Amino acid sequence: MLNKTHNKIHEIKSPINGKAILIEETGDSVFADKILGEGVAVMPDDG
């Protein structure tokens, strides 16, 4: 993931297997509207 302010690459670790998606794509207005702040979501491969 590219940090726009510092141009550094960060590794994202997750306790589940899946695909990282934009927080706006979650379908949950609390997350999609960034009420709790910036972030990403993980769509799990299993379950």
CNS distance restraints for C-alpha pairs under 8 A (distance, minus, plus):
assign (resid   1 and name CA) (resid   9 and name CA) 5.42 0.50 0.50
assign (resid   1 and name CA) (resid  10 and name CA) 5.35 0.50 0.50
assign (resid   1 and name CA) (resid  11 and name CA) 6.69 0.50 0.50
assign (resid   1 and name CA) (resid  12 and name CA) 7.59 0.50 0.50
assign (resid   2 and name CA) (resid   7 and name CA) 6.10 0.50 0.50
assign (resid   2 and name CA) (resid   8 and name CA) 5.82 0.50 0.50
assign (resid   2 and name CA) (resid   9 and name CA) 4.88 0.50 0.50
assign (resid   2 and name CA) (resid  10 and name CA) 6.68 0.50 0.50
assign (resid   3 and name CA) (resid   7 and name CA) 5.22 0.50 0.50
assign (resid   3 and name CA) (resid   8 and name CA) 5.46 0.50 0.50
assign (resid   3 and name CA) (resid   9 and name CA) 6.41 0.50 0.50
assign (resid   3 and name CA) (resid  10 and name CA) 7.38 0.50 0.50
assign (resid   4 and name CA) (resid   8 and name CA) 7.80 0.50 0.50
assign (resid  14 and name CA) (resid  42 and name CA) 8.00 0.50 0.50
assign (resid  16 and name CA) (resid  44 and name CA) 6.55 0.50 0.50
assign (resid  17 and name CA) (resid  44 and name CA) 5.74 0.50 0.50
assign (resid  17 and name CA) (resid  45 and name CA) 5.75 0.50 0.50
assign (resid  17 and name CA) (resid  46 and name CA) 7.33 0.50 0.50
assign (resid  18 and name CA) (resid  42 and name CA) 5.93 0.50 0.50
assign (resid  18 and name CA) (resid  43 and name CA) 5.28 0.50 0.50
assign (resid  18 and name CA) (resid  44 and name CA) 4.10 0.50 0.50
assign (resid  18 and name CA) (resid  45 and name CA) 4.62 0.50 0.50
assign (resid  18 and name CA) (resid  46 and name CA) 7.72 0.50 0.50
assign (resid  19 and name CA) (resid  42 and name CA) 5.43 0.50 0.50
assign (resid  19 and name CA) (resid  43 and name CA) 5.23 0.50 0.50
assign (resid  19 and name CA) (resid  44 and name CA) 6.59 0.50 0.50
assign (resid  19 and name CA) (resid  45 and name CA) 7.40 0.50 0.50
assign (resid  20 and name CA) (resid  40 and name CA) 6.59 0.50 0.50
assign (resid  20 and name CA) (resid  41 and name CA) 5.66 0.50 0.50
assign (resid  20 and name CA) (resid  42 and name CA) 4.46 0.50 0.50
assign (resid  20 and name CA) (resid  43 and name CA) 6.39 0.50 0.50
assign (resid  21 and name CA) (resid  25 and name CA) 6.68 0.50 0.50
assign (resid  21 and name CA) (resid  26 and name CA) 7.83 0.50 0.50
assign (resid  21 and name CA) (resid  40 and name CA) 5.98 0.50 0.50
assign (resid  21 and name CA) (resid  41 and name CA) 5.32 0.50 0.50
assign (resid  21 and name CA) (resid  42 and name CA) 6.03 0.50 0.50
assign (resid  21 and name CA) (resid  43 and name CA) 7.05 0.50 0.50
assign (resid  22 and name CA) (resid  26 and name CA) 7.41 0.50 0.50
assign (resid  22 and name CA) (resid  39 and name CA) 7.60 0.50 0.50
assign (resid  22 and name CA) (resid  40 and name CA) 5.16 0.50 0.50
assign (resid  22 and name CA) (resid  41 and name CA) 6.26 0.50 0.50
assign (resid  23 and name CA) (resid  31 and name CA) 6.20 0.50 0.50
assign (resid  23 and name CA) (resid  32 and name CA) 5.48 0.50 0.50
assign (resid  23 and name CA) (resid  34 and name CA) 7.62 0.50 0.50
assign (resid  23 and name CA) (resid  38 and name CA) 7.52 0.50 0.50
assign (resid  23 and name CA) (resid  39 and name CA) 5.85 0.50 0.50
assign (resid  23 and name CA) (resid  40 and name CA) 4.59 0.50 0.50
assign (resid  23 and name CA) (resid  41 and name CA) 5.42 0.50 0.50
assign (resid  24 and name CA) (resid  31 and name CA) 6.86 0.50 0.50
assign (resid  24 and name CA) (resid  32 and name CA) 3.89 0.50 0.50
assign (resid  24 and name CA) (resid  33 and name CA) 6.78 0.50 0.50
assign (resid  24 and name CA) (resid  34 and name CA) 7.71 0.50 0.50
assign (resid  25 and name CA) (resid  32 and name CA) 6.51 0.50 0.50
assign (resid  26 and name CA) (resid  31 and name CA) 6.95 0.50 0.50
assign (resid  26 and name CA) (resid  32 and name CA) 6.10 0.50 0.50
assign (resid  26 and name CA) (resid  41 and name CA) 6.94 0.50 0.50
assign (resid  27 and name CA) (resid  32 and name CA) 6.60 0.50 0.50
assign (resid  28 and name CA) (resid  32 and name CA) 5.77 0.50 0.50
assign (resid  29 and name CA) (resid  33 and name CA) 5.49 0.50 0.50
assign (resid  30 and name CA) (resid  34 and name CA) 6.33 0.50 0.50
assign (resid  30 and name CA) (resid  35 and name CA) 5.47 0.50 0.50
assign (resid  30 and name CA) (resid  36 and name CA) 6.96 0.50 0.50
assign (resid  31 and name CA) (resid  35 and name CA) 6.25 0.50 0.50
assign (resid  31 and name CA) (resid  36 and name CA) 6.51 0.50 0.50
assign (resid  31 and name CA) (resid  37 and name CA) 7.80 0.50 0.50
assign (resid  34 and name CA) (resid  38 and name CA) 5.84 0.50 0.50
assign (resid  34 and name CA) (resid  39 and name CA) 7.97 0.50 0.50
